[in-house]
């Protein structure tokens, strides 16, 4: 009897998962114990939305947006109903998703590799570098949901590849729909899964041998090996199967796509141009738009070629894809209904600039983001980076991956690494070093690869690397907690405003909603500049006769405020680094869509 399929092994696996879950929860417990001190305004909005849900309102997206789903708020509302409203329970919602993600990750890794690798990789994620530990208890933007739904999607695609089960394809569609509703960051999982599936359809190999590819590239005269490499990349097969008639038929579309691609690449390299040729203005400043035109023409070419080449197969393809499409529509249904019934602003667009990427962003990646991701930085105090700790952790990771140079590597985690880095570097979401959160999907992929390497080592060496890595991460977690400082005197601000009879006020975005959540909207504060997430709150504050103002020391808005309203200040005080004022303001009356001061 196969021990890995025996009931005894099943019980042992369950015990491993429970132990790993307890380790993950225990490591994050100190952060939950300081939930109020660590709460941000973005997290507070999730909590305020959860309260709206308990009151009967059903938000679909994060307030003021339509590209960050509200699933986390619904889970937080359930937790509030079970155990009461608190910042610790609010931060427990993403932790719950993280624990479910660990289960899905274990199942996926076990299917791809072995139970041993699954246990090791899950343990690495549970102990996690400080960045993953911190973000797994941050109730914002659905990053843990993205990891969960993305992993479920990959696991379902893998199962469908092995069994052909329509239920697996339906589950993959649901996970993709829920993930796309939650965060478009799930695109790195979707693209990785689809690429892996296409490659597996063309190959019977279970993995990619990195060392072999390096050797092939090192001997360019060995054309037979290079042809084998090209065969693995599907280039030779696809080119060989394209009929000559279609080559001529599709040539105009391909030429147009190539022109757009060349222009787009030129704009990305130079930053664009705006000139006049023969009294005709020629302007191109958005390289990605030109690249998208090239991709669109390529897609049209592909669709036309498919319709001409295999009309009989299209029906079969549609029937096979129907479960995935139905699942996606089901998972994305709340967002679809919202899009049809509510008019909201479009998601922000990101512009990619190759000169900026090379001059500013790539250096920031190596000096700030890579140390943070490795564990050499403190996620809640992002300015502090330890070079020795970073180098030690990267060396341990290198030792873990070294055995894979001459062995088979699971393709799926390798694909996830490539798609995540590609999306990060070339989609425009890489703005500054704080964009490191978009690289969280790298962790499960690297954990699988590192665990695969550790499983090929002697037990003593593997144990030493694991203990050293987790020990350094633990020391960094402890340093992160020790270095945290409570900068906002929340109780003092709320108490002073209540003492003065203030029930409404203004503050900076990063303070306003945080105080709203902790004070239960008594007083109710709205941001006095930008990022107005809830216009209803702002309207209530605007109509109050007496309001409070909370300014951070050094805020550039403060001098202008003093000049404009100094004659109406009733009271003021200082709380830590903050200046608090009470002023009387004219009552605002709404008349036919216009605001009129009374």
Helices and strands as residue ranges (DSSP letters): G 3-5, H 7-33, H 35-38, H 41-54, H 71-83, H 87-112, H 115-127, H 130-135, H 143-163, H 166-182, G 184-186, H 187-202, E 207-209, H 210-218, H 223-232, H 235-241, H 244-249, H 251-270, E 273-277, E 280-284, H 287-309, H 311-331, H 333-341, H 354-356, I 357-361, H 362-364, I 365-369, H 370-374, E 377-378, E 381-385, H 387-402, G 403-406, E 408-410, H 411-426, G 433-439, H 442-455, H 459-483, H 490-499, E 504-507, H 509-519, E 524-527, H 535-542, E 546-552, H 557-565, G 566-568, E 569-575, E 578-584, E 588-591, E 594-597
